[in-house]
Amino acid sequence: MLKIMQFTAPWCQACHQMDTVLAGLPGLQKIDLEQQPEAGAQYDIKSLPTVIIAEGAEILWRRSGLFPRTEIDEALKTYSRR
């Protein structure tokens, strides 16, 4: 099963913009790195926002910064067919 994670922080303005882009995305798990810094280390998060699609421990897709919704929609189509 695919896991979709958005790494964010309250002070990150770009993260707030991505909230709008990703709104309504089924199964999205938001991870606040101020509250869960170990998650940032586990997934090697270097910048915010970062969105990851994973299956189990395998990272299938990763994108940092602002991007259009179509990019994650296409990635989800690709990886949900595996």
N, C-alpha and C positions, 0 to 999 in steps of 0.2 A: 504494500500500500504506500502511495506517495505521501510524503510529509512536506508541507510548505511552511517555511519559517521566514519571518521578517524580523531582522535584528535592528533595534531602534534604541533611542534614548530620549528623554523628555526635552532636552535642550536642542535637539537636532531638528532644524527647520525643514531640511530636505525630507526627513522621516515623516513629518506631518504632511508634507505634500504627497508622499507615497501612500499615506493612509487613504487619501482620496482616490488615488489610482487603483489601489488594491481593494477598495470597499466592495463588500459582497462576495469576495473570493472564497468559495467553500473550503473549509478546513484550514484556513490561514491561522498560524500560531505566531503571535507577536511576542518577541523576547526583548525585554528591557534590559540592556546590558548594565545599567546602574544597579538593578536588582539581582541580576544573574550574570556577574562578570565571568564566571567559570564557563558559561556557554560561549562567550566570545573567544576564549582560549581554545575550547574544544573544537570550534568550527573555524579557527584562524581568521577571525573577523578583523580586518585592518581599517575599514572605513564604513561609515553609515550614510544612508541605509544600505543594508545588504539583504538580499532575498536569496534563499536557497531552496531548491527542490531536492529532496533526498528520498532514497528507498532503503530502509534499514540504516546501515552505517555508510552507505555509498552516496556521495554527493553527485547528483546527475547534472545539475545546472546551478550556476551562481551568477548573480549580477549585482553590482554595487552602483550607487548613485541613482539619479532619477532616470526612469525609462518609461515608455508607454505601456499600457495594459496589454497591447497586442503581443509584446515580447513574451510575457509570462503565459499568456493564453496559448501561443504557439508551442512553447516549451511543454506545457501540460498536455497538449494534444500529442506531441511526439512521444513523451515518456509514459503516457497512460496506455499507449498501444504496445508497449514492450511485453 
